[in-house]
């Protein structure tokens, strides 16, 4: 299955489901106080958020699904085997280039055991490396090297930028966000596509309600307009830059992450699923 590398200012993680900003993330996090209601908490809090509808200002950058992720054309990589040298750096401005570490995706890598840590979602075990697995030292992130500019680097063509106020931005790489939420009926486990939903301000409460009700059957797609207030964009990577003066919630796979710039890129067929 496809996995998505998600980067914030302080964290890198690999996601299997979605990245959210706005309405759905607000409902997901704020309804925790109603957990005693079970799944109904989402319906109850969705109504509350429809009444007190919020919008968020910011920029959204994306690479369309037919674009190449090879966007670092001006950066010349050192001619070494990235999979065998964990400390190879890309020449250039240290504030806009990233360090590349050896990859657990490489067949030659022996680092195949991972555990969750406070500062990273994936980390090599310290066994036989003389490292410290207690978390006292900053963990080294292992995983496929990003093909995107650093989070604080500027973007240009072929990236597309849209700017404004939004009720919701939600990116999914699966057909379902839940058993009763058919987000993108045509999505496949390994289609190499991130489906980026963008709902702008100007969408009325009644339109948003009808859209949300349609999520259970896929009828919400009737409200999607390529050039309208509700868009569903097939992309390979995206970046969200919210207004720093505002506050809200951002989620990855339904879990809260820091509010601020966030970017994501898809790695097709990176995950393997084994079932009895």
FIMI-658974 format. One line per 5 residues: number of its first residue (from 1); their letters; for each residue x negated, y negated, z negated of N, C-alpha, C. Coordinates in steps of 0.2 Angstrom, whole numbers. Each point is the difference from the previous one (the first is absolute). Example, Ala and Ser with C-alpha at 12.3 -4.5 7.8 and 13.67 -1.06 7.14 Angstrom:
# residues 2
1	as	-66/28/-39/4/-6/0/-4/-6/0; 2/-5/4/-4/-6/-1/4/-5/-3
This chain:
# residues 276
1	xxxxx	-4/6/0/4/-6/0/-4/-6/0; 2/-6/2/-3/-6/0/-1/-3/-7; -5/-3/-1/-1/-3/-7/-2/-8/2; 1/-4/-5/-1/-7/1/-5/-3/-5; -5/-3/2/-5/-3/-5/3/-7/-1
6	xxxxx	1/-1/-7/2/-7/-2/-5/-3/-4; -1/-6/1/-5/-4/-3/3/-7/-3; -1/-1/-7/2/-6/-3/-7/-3/-2; 0/-6/-3/-6/-3/-2/-4/4/-5; 3/4/-4/-4/4/-5/1/8/1
11	xxxxx	4/2/5/1/7/0/0/3/7; -2/6/1/1/4/6/4/6/-2; 5/2/4/3/6/-1/3/3/7; 2/6/-1/2/4/6/8/1/-1; 4/-2/4/7/0/0/3/5/4
16	xxxxx	6/4/-2/3/4/4/7/-2/3; 3/-5/-4/7/-2/1/1/-7/3; -2/-5/-4/2/-7/2/-4/-5/-4; 1/-6/3/-3/-6/-4/6/-5/1; 2/-4/-6/5/-4/0/-1/-7/-3
21	xxxxx	4/-5/2/-1/-7/-3/7/-3/1; 3/-2/-5/7/-3/0/5/4/-2; 6/0/3/6/3/-3/0/7/-3; -3/5/4/0/7/-2/-5/1/-6; -5/-4/1/-5/1/-6/2/-4/-6
26	xxxxx	4/-5/0/3/-3/-5/5/4/-4; 4/4/4/5/4/-3/-4/6/-3; -5/3/4/-3/6/-3/-3/-2/-7; -4/-5/-1/-3/-2/-6/4/-2/-5; 5/-5/1/4/-3/-5/5/5/-2
31	xxxxx	2/5/4/5/5/-3/-2/5/-4; -7/0/-2/-3/4/-5/4/0/-6; 2/-6/-2/4/-1/-6/7/4/-1; 2/2/6/6/4/1/-1/7/1; -6/2/-1/-2/7/1/5/5/-2
36	xxxxx	3/-1/-6/5/4/-3/6/2/5; 1/-4/5/5/1/5/-1/5/5; -7/2/0/-2/4/6/0/-4/6; 1/4/6/0/-3/6/5/-6/1; 5/0/-4/5/-6/1/-3/-7/-2
41	xxxxx	-6/0/-3/-3/-6/-2/-2/-4/6; -2/3/6/-1/-4/6/6/-3/3; 6/3/-1/6/-3/3/2/-6/-4; -1/1/-7/2/-5/-4/-4/-6/0; -7/1/1/-4/-6/0/0/-3/7
46	xxxxx	1/4/5/1/-3/7/5/-5/0; 6/1/-3/5/-5/-1/-2/-6/-3; -4/1/-6/-2/-5/-4/-5/-5/4; -4/3/4/-5/-3/4/3/-4/6; 6/3/3/4/-3/5/3/-6/-2
51	xxxxx	2/0/-7/3/-6/-2/-5/-6/-2; -5/3/-3/-6/-5/-1/-5/1/6; 1/-1/6/-4/2/6/-6/-5/-1; -6/3/1/-6/-3/0/-4/0/7; -4/-5/1/-4/0/6/-7/-1/-1
56	xxxxx	-5/2/4/-7/-1/-1/-3/-3/6; -5/-4/-1/-3/-4/5/-7/4/1; -2/0/7/-7/3/1/-1/1/8; -5/3/1/-2/2/7/0/8/0; 2/2/6/-1/7/1/-4/1/7
61	xxxxx	-5/4/-1/-4/2/6/1/7/2; 0/2/6/0/7/2/-3/1/7; -2/6/0/-3/3/7/6/5/2; 2/-2/6/6/4/3/-3/8/1; 5/4/1/-2/7/0/-4/2/6
66	xxxxx	0/-4/5/-4/1/6/-6/-4/0; -2/-3/-5/-6/-3/-1/-6/4/-3; -6/-1/1/-5/4/-2/-2/-3/-7; -2/4/-5/-3/-2/-6/-7/-2/0; -3/1/6/-7/-2/0/0/-8/1
71	xxxxx	0/-3/-6/1/-8/0/-7/-3/-2; -4/4/-2/-7/-3/-3/-5/0/6; 2/-3/6/-4/0/6/-6/-4/-1; 0/-5/-4/-6/-5/-1/-5/3/-5; 2/5/-4/-5/3/-5/-3/6/3
76	xxxxx	-7/0/-1/-4/5/3/-2/5/-5; 2/6/0/-1/5/-5/-7/3/0; -3/1/-6/-6/3/0/0/7/3; -4/3/4/0/6/4/-2/6/-5; 4/1/-5/-1/6/-4/6/4/-1
81	xxxxx	-1/6/-3/6/4/-1/3/-2/-7; 6/-3/1/4/-3/-5/2/5/-5; 1/6/2/2/6/-4/-6/2/-5; -6/-2/1/-5/3/-4/-4/-5/-4; 2/-6/1/-4/-6/-4/6/-4/-3
86	xxxxx	0/1/-7/6/-4/-4/-1/-7/0; -6/-3/2/-1/-7/-2/-2/-4/6; 3/2/6/-1/-4/6/5/-6/0; -3/-6/1/4/-6/1/0/-3/7; 5/-4/1/1/-3/6/-4/-7/0
91	xxxxx	-4/-1/5/-3/-7/0/5/-5/0; -2/-6/-2/5/-6/0/1/-3/-6; 5/-4/0/2/-4/-6/3/5/-5; -3/0/-6/2/5/-5/7/-1/-3; 3/-6/1/7/-2/-2/5/3/5
96	xxxxx	-2/1/6/5/2/5/-2/7/4; -5/4/-3/-2/6/3/1/5/-6; 0/6/1/2/5/-5/-6/6/0; -1/2/-6/-5/6/-1/4/6/3; -4/5/3/3/6/2/-3/5/-4
101	xxxxx	4/5/-3/-2/5/-4/1/7/4; -4/5/-3/1/6/4/7/3/-1; 2/4/4/7/2/1/2/7/-2; 6/0/-4/2/7/-2/4/3/6; 1/-4/5/3/2/6/-5/4/5
106	xxxxx	-7/-1/-1/-5/3/3/0/7/-1; -1/5/4/0/7/-1/-7/2/-4; -5/-5/1/-6/1/-3/0/-2/-7; 5/-3/-3/0/-3/-6/2/6/-5; -4/0/-6/2/5/-5/4/-3/-6
111	xxxxx	2/-7/1/4/-3/-5/7/1/1; 3/6/-2/6/2/2/5/-1/-6; -2/-1/-6/4/-1/-6/1/-7/-2; 6/-2/-1/2/-7/-2/5/0/-6; -1/-6/-3/5/-1/-6/2/-7/0
116	xxxxx	5/-2/-3/3/-7/0/-4/-3/-5; -2/-7/1/-3/-4/-4/3/-7/-1; -2/-4/-5/3/-6/-1/-1/-5/6; -6/0/3/-2/-4/5/0/2/7; 1/7/1/1/2/6/5/6/0
121	xxxxx	3/2/6/4/5/0/-4/7/2; -5/-1/4/-4/6/2/-8/-2/-2; -3/5/-3/-7/-1/-2/-3/7/0; -6/0/1/-4/6/0/-1/2/-7; 0/7/-2/-2/2/-6/-7/-2/-2
126	xxxxx	-2/0/-6/-7/-2/-2/-4/6/0; 3/6/0/-4/6/0/-6/0/5; -6/2/-3/-6/1/4/-2/-7/4; 3/-6/-3/-2/-6/3/-3/-5/-5; 0/3/-6/-3/-5/-5/4/-6/-2
131	xxxxx	6/1/2/5/-6/-1/3/0/-6; 5/-4/-1/4/-1/-7/7/1/2; 3/5/-2/7/1/2/5/-3/-5; -3/-3/-5/4/-3/-6/4/-6/2; -2/-3/6/3/-7/2/-4/-6/-3
136	xxxxx	-6/1/-3/-4/-5/-3/-3/-4/6; -2/4/5/-4/-3/6/6/-1/5; -1/-5/4/4/-1/6/0/6/4; 6/3/2/0/6/4/-2/-2/7; -3/5/4/-1/-1/7/5/3/4
141	xxxxx	3/-4/4/6/3/4/-3/4/6; 3/6/1/-1/4/5/6/1/5; -1/0/6/5/1/5/-2/-2/7; 5/0/5/-2/-2/6/-1/-7/0; -6/-2/4/-1/-7/0/5/-4/3
146	xxxxx	1/-6/-2/5/-5/3/-2/-2/6; 5/-1/5/-2/-3/6/2/-7/1; 3/-3/-6/2/-7/0/-5/-5/-3; 1/-6/2/-4/-5/-4/2/0/-7; -5/-3/-4/2/0/-7/6/-4/-2
151	xxxxx	3/1/-5/6/-3/-2/0/-8/0; -6/-3/-1/0/-7/0/-3/-3/6; -1/4/5/-3/-2/7/6/-2/4; -1/-5/5/5/-2/4/1/5/5; 6/-1/3/3/5/6/1/-4/6
156	xxxxx	-1/3/6/2/-3/6/3/5/5; 1/-2/6/2/5/5/-4/7/0; 3/5/0/7/2/2/5/0/-6; -2/-3/-6/4/0/-5/6/-5/1; 6/1/-2/6/-4/1/1/-3/-7
161	xxxxx	2/-6/0/1/-3/-7/7/-3/1; 4/1/-6/7/-3/0/0/-3/-7; 3/-6/-1/-1/-4/-6/7/-3/-2; 2/0/-6/7/-2/-2/2/2/-7; 6/0/-1/3/3/-6/4/6/1
166	xxxxx	-1/5/-4/3/7/1/4/2/-6; 5/4/1/4/3/-5/-4/7/-2; -3/3/5/-3/7/-1/-5/1/6; -5/3/-2/-5/3/5/-1/7/-3; 1/5/4/-1/7/-3/-3/4/6
171	xxxxx	-6/4/-1/-3/4/5/1/7/-3; 2/4/5/1/7/-2/-4/4/6; -2/6/-2/-3/5/5/4/7/0; 5/0/-3/4/6/-1/7/-2/3; 4/5/1/7/-1/2/4/-2/-5
176	xxxxx	-1/3/-6/4/-2/-6/-4/-3/-6; 3/-5/-3/-3/-3/-6/3/4/-6; 5/3/0/3/5/-5/5/4/4; 3/5/-4/4/5/3/7/-3/3; 2/-6/-2/5/-4/3/-2/-6/3
181	xxxxx	-6/-1/2/-2/-6/3/-4/2/7; 4/0/5/-3/2/7/-3/-7/3; -6/-1/-2/-3/-7/2/-1/0/8; -4/5/2/-1/0/8/1/7/2; 6/1/3/2/7/2/-5/3/5
186	xxxxx	-3/-4/4/-5/3/5/-7/1/-2; -2/-2/-6/-6/1/-3/-2/7/-1; -7/2/1/-2/6/0/-6/0/-6; -1/6/-2/-6/0/-5/-7/-2/3; 0/1/6/-7/-1/3/1/-4/7
191	xxxxx	4/-5/0/0/-4/6/-4/-6/1; -4/-1/-6/-5/-5/1/3/-7/0; 6/-1/-3/3/-6/0/2/-2/-7; -1/-7/-2/3/-3/-6/6/-4/3; 6/1/-3/6/-3/2/1/-6/-5
196	xxxxx	-1/-6/3/0/-6/-4/7/-4/0; 4/0/-5/6/-3/0/-1/-7/-3; 3/-5/4/-1/-7/-2/7/-3/0; 2/-2/-6/7/-4/0/-1/-7/-2; 1/-5/4/-1/-7/-1/6/-3/-4
201	xxxxx	-2/-6/-3/6/-4/-3/4/-2/6; 6/-1/-2/5/-2/5/5/6/1; -3/6/-2/5/6/0/5/-1/-6; 6/0/1/5/-1/-5/0/6/-5; 3/-1/-6/1/5/-5/4/6/3
206	xxxxx	6/-2/4/4/5/3/-4/4/5; -4/-3/4/-4/4/5/-5/5/-4; -3/-3/-5/-5/4/-4/4/6/-3; 5/-1/-3/4/5/-3/2/6/5; 2/-2/6/2/4/5/-6/4/2
211	xxxxx	-6/-3/1/-6/3/2/-2/5/-6; 1/-2/-6/-2/5/-5/4/6/-1; 7/-1/2/5/6/0/-2/4/5; -2/-2/6/-2/4/6/-6/4/-1; -4/-1/-5/-6/4/-1/1/7/-2
216	xxxxx	6/2/-2/1/7/-2/1/4/7; 2/-3/5/2/3/6/-5/-2/6; -3/-5/0/-4/-2/5/4/-6/4; 6/-2/-2/4/-5/3/-3/-7/-1; -5/0/-4/-3/-7/-1/-4/-2/6
221	xxxxx	-2/5/4/-3/-2/6/4/-4/5; 7/0/-1/4/-4/4/-1/-8/-1; -3/-1/-5/-1/-7/-2/-7/-3/2; -4/5/2/-7/-2/2/0/-4/7; -3/-5/1/-1/-4/6/-7/-2/1
226	xxxxx	-3/2/5/-7/-1/1/-3/-7/-1; 5/-5/2/-2/-7/-1/5/-3/-5; 3/3/-4/5/-3/-4/-3/0/-8; 5/-1/-4/-2/0/-7/-2/6/-3; 2/6/2/-2/6/-2/-4/4/5
231	xxxxx	-6/2/-1/-4/3/5/-3/6/-3; -1/5/4/-3/6/-2/-6/2/5; -6/-2/-2/-6/0/5/-4/6/-1; -2/4/5/-4/6/0/-8/-3/0; -3/1/-5/-7/-3/0/-5/5/-3
236	xxxxx	-7/-2/1/-5/5/-2/-3/-3/-6; 0/-6/-1/-3/-4/-6/4/-6/-2; 0/-2/-6/3/-7/-1/-3/-3/-6; 1/-6/-1/-2/-4/-6/5/-5/-2; 1/0/-7/5/-5/-3/-4/-5/-4
241	xxxxx	1/-6/1/-3/-5/-4/6/-5/-3; 2/2/-6/5/-4/-3/-2/-7/-2; 4/-4/-1/-1/-7/-3/-3/1/-7; -6/-3/-1/-3/1/-6/4/-4/-6; 4/-4/2/4/-4/-5/6/4/-3
246	xxxxx	2/5/4/6/4/-2/-2/6/-3; 4/3/-4/-1/7/-3/6/5/2; -2/6/0/5/5/2/-3/7/-2; 2/5/4/-2/7/-1/-2/3/7; -6/3/-1/-2/4/6/-1/8/-2
251	xxxxx	2/4/4/0/7/-2/-3/4/5; -3/6/-2/-3/5/5/3/6/-3; 3/4/5/3/6/-2/5/-1/-6; 3/-5/-1/5/-2/-6/-4/-2/-6; -6/0/0/-4/-2/-6/-3/-8/1
256	xxxxx	1/-3/-6/-2/-7/0/-8/-1/1; -2/-5/4/-7/-2/1/0/-7/0; -6/-3/-1/-1/-7/-1/3/-4/6; 3/-6/-2/3/-4/5/-5/-5/3; 0/1/6/-5/-4/4/-1/3/7
261	xxxxx	-5/-2/3/-2/2/7/-1/8/0; 3/3/5/0/7/0/0/2/8; -4/5/1/-1/3/7/0/7/0; 2/3/6/1/7/1/-1/2/7; -3/6/1/-2/3/6/2/8/0
266	xxxxx	2/2/5/2/7/1/-6/5/2; 0/5/-3/-5/6/2/4/6/2; 1/1/7/4/5/2/-2/7/-2; 4/4/-3/-1/7/-1/-6/1/-5; -1/-5/-5/-5/1/-5/2/5/-5
271	xxxxx	6/0/-2/2/5/-5/2/7/3; -1/5/-5/2/7/2/5/2/-5; 6/3/2/5/2/-4/0/8/0; 0/3/-6/0/7/0/6/3/-4; 3/4/2/6/3/-3/0/7/0
276	x	3/3/-5/0/8/0/5/2/5
